[in-house]
């Protein structure tokens, strides 16, 4: 924080510093320092917490294959491993995208250009989720999990009809998303 304060010539009061530290506490020190340097090289103004978290996530996920690299790997394995083999992927997100599409379906497909477009869309969504996972503070994730558990306990009969319908719609969209149908975002 002192690097940012000195460089931008801005001193933060103790309360603001506490907020920054609270919101950035789950980011490892070295990654946080690199994120601060990234912000220094890109921003004209003192970075917000969101900018620092995004910079950390971008640095932390820099090693993720690009969508095109992931497709090239999957497509190469389709050609060299084939339907009867068991492919080994360089990254779990590539495997997840292939599993979503189906290994056999990719191997027997006669439309590689459509497969490519679908794969890139699916993989890009998983990749962005990975980035978003790093951006979201641990405290917010923990709160979300506890709230979802509390909501699961609520009796359906006590919920208004509109809430039940919304829940069913979201559940259906989530199922379609997991099956690779519809927009996976």
WOSUL-V110967 format. One record per helix or strand of 2 or more residues. SS is the DSSP state (H for helix, E for strand). FROM is the first residue (numbers start at 1). TO is the last residue. Records with the same first field share a line. If there is no record, write none. Layout:
BEGIN
SS->FROM-TO, FROM-TO
END
This chain:
BEGIN
H->2-8, 14-24, 29-42, 49-60, 67-80, 92-101, 103-108, 112-135, 138-153, 156-158, 161-178
END
